[in-house]
Each structure stands twice: as C-alpha cells, then as structure tokens.
C-alpha cells in the first residue's frame, strides 16, 4: 500500500484513480462525494476502507480523514468497528437548510454593510479573483480537464472565503457559527457541478457576487440582504433541479 508521499509518479500493480495533492483527504473526499451524488453509492451502501485505499492508492490515514469530512457533510455515517455507510439528507431537509441559509446569510450581509472597510473589500476581491480563474478555466475545459478536481476545490474554497468574509464582518459570532453549521450540512459547492451552461456558471459565481459586493460597498443594507438571499435561493434551485434529474432520492 502506498502512502501519500509516494502517490505521484510511481506505478502500481492494480489500477488506481490518480489524484493530485492539494490536501489528499480533501481530494479523496471530493471524489467519494461526487460518486455518492451521482448515485454510484446509493443510501445504505457500505464504504470499506480497504477498498478505498486500493482505489486511490493511499494508506488508511487520508481515507479515514476523508470519511470524517463526508460525515460532517451528512453524506456518510461512521459507526465504530463497522465502517462508513452512505446516508444522504432528504429533499425536504435540503430545502429547509437552504431556506435557513438564505435568511441567515442575508441577515449577515445586512449587518456587514455597517462595517465595510477597505480591508474587507480587498478580501472579497481576492476571493473573486480566485473564482474568476476557476470560472475561466471551466469555460475553456468544461469538466474534462486533467486538474478538474483541484479546480473544483479551488472554487469551493474561494466561494467559502467570499461568504466567510461577510459572516466575519457581520460582528455576530453566534450567527456566524449557525451559518457555518448550515453550510456544512451538505456539500454546497456541488452546485458548481449542477450548472448546465457557462452563462449559469458566470451568473451565479461572478455576477451575483458582484451585486452583493456593490450593495456592501455602497452601504445599502436592505439591498445587501436581498442580493445575498436571492443568491442562496438561486443556488438551491440549481442544486435541487440537478439532483431531481439524477433521481437522487429514488
């Protein structure tokens, strides 16, 4: 069995799904997550660590960490001495979570509009640069590029930085904690894979973020709240439509 340090450039006796190192556990978690959401591992499926280690050509440590990450996103249940079992939230649960997110993140955006600083706007702009790079690469390569998993992770992190900066500046620690819990309930960044056109990718990830930033920069709290609320609800509509097309809950 190979460890993380030997994953690159070394032949293995059985085919493995090659991955690149950003965080090894993040990459493994992302690939398992994608398989679950694509219906390859239906609810109730047991995920055996030895099989996952062989599939990715890694030791048990990053696999265990990846499964813990998926448990935090409510995609698997870890039972001591029994391993991991796929468990996905119901459609109604997902709707409830996104409705709550839209209200709480909208409220955080409204609060943040009273604490806008040049440093805060620079943080939003830095996240936007990373999102723009990911969107541009997606428009060029679609989902066929060799580094697509790393690109997906980059977009997810950049989006988290954008939304996280707003929650921090809201000044309400409890609100920030609640938003974090809801964001972690389901892999929100899978919306990226659910979008059906380049225009939709750009609208959600760039145009709507630009409107949120403008509302914050101009000190219009009601507009900031509305733009963020609409942004979260738009993301939920895209994700639910995609999972419905996959017959995910059947």
C-alpha positions as MATLAB code, in Angstrom:
seq = 'XXXXXXXXXXXXXXXXXXXXXXXXXXXXXXXXXXXXXXXXXXXXXXXXXXXXXXXXXXXXXXXXXXXXXXXXXXXXXXXXXXXXXXXXXXXXXXXXXXXXXXXXXXXXXXXXXXXXXXXXXXXXXXXXXXXXXXXXXXXXXXXXXXXXXXXXXXXXXXXXXXXXXXXXXXXXXXXXXXXXXXXXXXXXXXXXXXXXXXXXXXXXXXXXXXXXXXXXXXXXXXXXXXXXXXXXXXXXXXXXXXXXXXXXXX';
ca = [
       0.000    0.000    0.000;
       1.364    3.409   -0.940;
       1.399    6.348    1.376;
       0.608    9.972    0.482;
       4.222   10.823   -0.267;
       4.542    8.148   -2.937;
       1.304    8.770   -4.796;
       2.921   10.659   -7.697;
       4.955    9.136  -10.438;
       5.056    5.551   -9.163;
       3.452    2.610  -10.899;
       1.059    0.370   -9.015;
       0.117   -3.207   -9.657;
      -3.623   -2.515   -9.822;
      -5.384    0.438  -11.489;
      -5.899    3.372   -9.184;
      -7.780    6.612   -9.617;
      -4.950    9.127   -9.836;
      -5.297   12.249   -7.714;
      -3.172   15.307   -7.203;
      -2.132   16.673   -3.853;
      -3.781   19.816   -2.572;
      -4.977   18.183    0.596;
      -5.004   14.459   -0.063;
      -8.005   13.901    2.205;
      -9.886   16.761    0.511;
      -9.327   15.219   -2.911;
     -10.427   11.762   -1.776;
     -13.478   13.207   -0.022;
     -14.394   15.168   -3.146;
     -14.219   12.093   -5.371;
     -16.266    9.939   -2.986;
     -18.741   12.811   -2.611;
     -19.104   13.090   -6.389;
     -19.747    9.350   -6.647;
     -22.413    9.498   -3.933;
     -24.170   12.458   -5.523;
     -24.000   10.777   -8.937;
     -25.857    7.789   -7.491;
     -22.917    5.374   -7.708;
     -23.167    4.690   -3.957;
     -26.879    4.679   -3.019;
     -28.008    5.266    0.581;
     -27.162    2.256    2.730;
     -24.017    1.388    0.773;
     -21.087    0.341    2.944;
     -17.809    2.075    2.096;
     -14.950   -0.196    3.056;
     -11.670    1.489    3.923;
      -9.519   -1.229    2.355;
     -11.346   -0.897   -0.965;
     -10.999    2.894   -0.885;
      -7.297    2.622   -0.064;
      -6.802    0.341   -3.058;
      -8.898    2.545   -5.329;
      -6.881    5.677   -4.591;
      -3.544    4.027   -3.917;
      -3.137    5.525   -0.445;
      -2.829    4.474    3.180;
      -5.692    4.396    5.673;
      -4.939    7.801    7.229;
      -6.192   10.090    4.407;
      -9.129    7.751    3.760;
     -10.237    7.961    7.405;
      -9.918   11.754    7.322;
     -11.888   11.921    4.060;
     -14.709    9.850    5.565;
     -14.809   12.156    8.592;
     -15.169   15.114    6.228;
     -18.055   13.386    4.479;
     -19.710   12.618    7.803;
     -19.577   16.339    8.619;
     -21.467   16.959    5.359;
     -24.116   14.355    6.273;
     -23.198   12.060    3.386;
     -21.963    9.114    5.435;
     -22.430    7.739    8.917;
     -19.380    6.370   10.729;
     -20.058    3.557   13.170;
     -17.222    2.261   15.384;
     -15.995   -1.145   14.212;
     -18.481   -1.138   11.330;
     -17.034    1.463    8.962;
     -18.905    4.018    6.880;
     -22.413    3.825    5.445;
     -23.829    6.241    2.880;
     -26.605    8.376    4.300;
     -27.980   11.361    2.406;
     -30.433   14.009    3.604;
     -33.973   14.040    2.271;
     -35.139   16.591   -0.278;
     -37.217   18.360    2.378;
     -34.201   18.572    4.690;
     -32.169   20.170    1.924;
     -34.899   22.702    1.157;
     -35.127   23.598    4.850;
     -31.374   24.094    5.095;
     -31.185   26.367    2.065;
     -34.184   28.410    3.201;
     -32.490   28.949    6.565;
     -29.182   29.758    4.885;
     -30.822   32.367    2.670;
     -32.331   34.162    5.664;
     -29.301   33.938    7.950;
     -26.698   34.792    5.310;
     -28.925   37.618    4.097;
     -29.076   38.943    7.652;
     -25.291   38.627    8.000;
     -24.873   40.608    4.794;
     -27.156   43.310    6.135;
     -25.137   43.526    9.356;
     -21.842   43.536    7.442;
     -22.907   46.573    5.432;
     -22.419   48.660    8.589;
     -18.797   47.510    8.977;
     -17.381   47.806    5.465;
     -13.694   48.696    5.326;
     -11.080   48.774    2.549;
      -9.551   45.606    4.014;
     -12.898   43.808    3.909;
     -13.460   44.788    0.268;
      -9.948   43.590   -0.574;
     -10.799   40.214    0.969;
     -13.910   39.970   -1.211;
     -11.918   40.986   -4.284;
      -9.186   38.422   -3.571;
     -11.802   35.676   -3.369;
     -13.381   36.960   -6.575;
     -10.049   36.693   -8.414;
      -9.834   33.004   -7.492;
     -13.442   32.391   -8.512;
     -12.854   34.175  -11.824;
      -9.833   31.996  -12.565;
     -11.853   28.844  -11.882;
     -14.788   30.027  -13.995;
     -12.467   30.944  -16.888;
     -10.825   27.521  -16.794;
     -14.229   25.841  -16.661;
     -15.354   27.797  -19.719;
     -12.230   26.627  -21.529;
     -12.089   22.985  -20.425;
     -15.541   22.130  -19.075;
     -15.278   19.167  -16.724;
     -12.835   17.276  -18.909;
      -9.621   18.950  -17.788;
      -6.984   16.864  -16.010;
      -6.987   19.110  -12.970;
     -10.757   19.406  -12.631;
     -10.957   18.098   -9.068;
      -8.359   20.603   -7.903;
     -10.249   23.294   -9.814;
     -13.499   22.352   -8.091;
     -11.797   22.517   -4.711;
     -10.292   25.911   -5.586;
     -13.715   27.270   -6.499;
     -15.213   25.858   -3.322;
     -12.558   27.460   -1.159;
     -12.817   30.800   -2.969;
     -16.593   30.809   -2.518;
     -16.166   29.932    1.145;
     -13.732   32.817    1.564;
     -16.208   35.243   -0.024;
     -19.131   34.132    2.127;
     -16.931   33.662    5.188;
     -15.584   37.206    4.999;
     -19.132   38.562    5.085;
     -20.098   36.381    8.055;
     -16.983   37.514    9.956;
     -17.626   41.204    9.347;
     -21.247   40.850   10.456;
     -19.892   41.029   14.009;
     -22.292   38.369   15.302;
     -20.314   35.323   16.402;
     -23.380   33.157   17.060;
     -24.835   33.970   13.661;
     -21.520   33.099   12.032;
     -21.479   29.752   13.851;
     -25.026   28.895   12.735;
     -24.227   29.782    9.134;
     -21.163   27.552    9.253;
     -23.213   24.619   10.523;
     -25.770   25.030    7.754;
     -23.114   25.402    5.064;
     -21.532   22.157    6.215;
     -24.827   20.258    6.245;
     -24.493   19.345    2.570;
     -21.675   19.879    0.026;
     -22.909   23.289   -1.100;
     -20.156   23.656   -3.682;
     -21.580   20.738   -5.652;
     -23.813   23.406   -7.188;
     -20.779   24.019   -9.435;
     -21.303   20.578  -10.997;
     -25.049   21.077  -11.223;
     -24.938   24.091  -13.549;
     -25.881   23.372  -17.134;
     -24.381   26.304  -19.041;
     -21.421   28.683  -18.984;
     -23.842   31.593  -18.579;
     -25.308   29.993  -15.470;
     -21.833   29.371  -14.025;
     -20.872   33.011  -14.568;
     -24.195   34.386  -13.303;
     -24.099   32.503  -10.002;
     -20.394   32.738   -9.228;
     -19.474   36.149  -10.609;
     -22.461   38.348  -11.441;
     -24.362   37.704   -8.203;
     -21.214   38.085   -6.094;
     -20.541   41.395   -7.855;
     -24.017   42.649   -6.946;
     -23.522   41.608   -3.325;
     -20.169   43.433   -3.189;
     -21.659   46.563   -4.748;
     -24.507   46.614   -2.222;
     -21.986   46.279    0.613;
     -19.608   48.901   -0.818;
     -22.401   51.433   -1.266;
     -23.756   50.906    2.237;
     -27.262   49.757    1.314;
     -28.165   47.142    3.957;
     -31.611   46.180    2.635;
     -30.217   45.619   -0.845;
     -27.255   43.651    0.521;
     -29.634   41.370    2.405;
     -31.850   40.877   -0.649;
     -28.942   40.150   -3.018;
     -27.470   37.528   -0.683;
     -30.828   35.928   -0.012;
     -31.589   35.657   -3.733;
     -28.103   34.274   -4.380;
     -28.534   31.408   -1.900;
     -32.020   30.583   -3.168;
     -30.757   30.571   -6.756;
     -28.038   28.095   -5.770;
     -30.613   25.867   -4.090;
     -32.840   25.867   -7.184;
     -29.913   24.782   -9.367;
     -28.854   22.033   -6.981;
     -32.354   20.633   -6.402;
     -33.123   20.606  -10.125;
     -29.903   18.720  -10.794;
     -30.495   16.123   -8.069;
     -34.070   15.686   -9.297;
     -32.769   14.982  -12.820;
     -30.484   12.335  -11.329;
     -33.465   10.831   -9.477;
     -31.247   11.169   -6.464;
     -33.916   10.476   -3.860;
     -35.336    7.425   -5.639;
];
